[in-house]
Amino acid sequence: MKIGIFTHDNADVDAVMSCYVMREFLKHVGFTRVSIFIASASADAKRVMAALNLEVPVGSEPEPVDVAFLLDLNAIDRVPERYREVVRTAHRIFVIDHHHVERMEKGVTYLCLPLSSTCEVLLHLIRAAGAEELLMRDDVARSLLLGIYADTVMLKHAGASTLKVVSEVSGATGVRVPMSLLRREKDVSERIAVLRAMSRTAYVRVDDLIVAATYVGSFESSAATALLRAGADIAVVLSEKREKGKRFYRVILRTRRDMNLAEIAAKLARELGGIGGGHAKAAALEVPAVLDARDLLRKTLNTLCELLKAQVGKHGVHGA
Ligand SMILES: [Mn+2]
């Protein structure tokens, strides 16, 4: 019997590590013909694979399989295109994932648990199968920990049960995962863009909230993260975009505070003649490029202040 293990395009660390652990698990319980099919891997995943010298193929040719395991994805439509046919023609399809399943497909068996990562789901699967000794292997323990670390942003978003299994696995094996392995070194153009964004930052203080605003050509999300890290409560980053010959501004809003930026983005967009929305802590708006970028940024900042002032007290304006 031939078994294939598949994951999504641009496989992240959790996806790649769970493919590796799944293969080792299936071999451990006696299956001999097990192959991993990964269409493409993210930069982070590639770096981790190279550092660990992990034998995981990327971009191998599709081959017919009897059983298909889909890891870190839960819809056949999301299987990379080149492998989709092979998955559809498998006799059995199993899905192992930690994301919410939108729609169950007929003839597919789902093992989906709302845990931190696919690696954590696999950890429980291995225990349930009575293959606890596999978790004592350094390569398996390290891979599982890496998947969990990556999907919880170094355990920042890990709940109590995740922290418990992490401590059990690393306690039993003594395996430690170097944090540096998951830290992404930014490209020089990105670092320059962020530094330039920082140097043009203006800020407004509304009561105890610091709103920092700037504009960039690209990497607006990195610039916003940098502003928040530097101490801003709300980051506003404007960039000029061109799509299908149309010129417009995109303004992204980010916060670490408990507030609803999606609502603010929608209101701002209405004032500025654009469209806006998003999430509570990360929102965006798009406005037609009629004003100069600097003028629009000033207007955005003023309107944002008015909206915030409605909630809090006095404010002062500083910066360029
Ligand atoms: Mn994942």
Residues whose N, C-alpha, C, O or C-beta is under 5 A from the ligand:
A	BS01	MN	D14 D72 S117 T118 D151
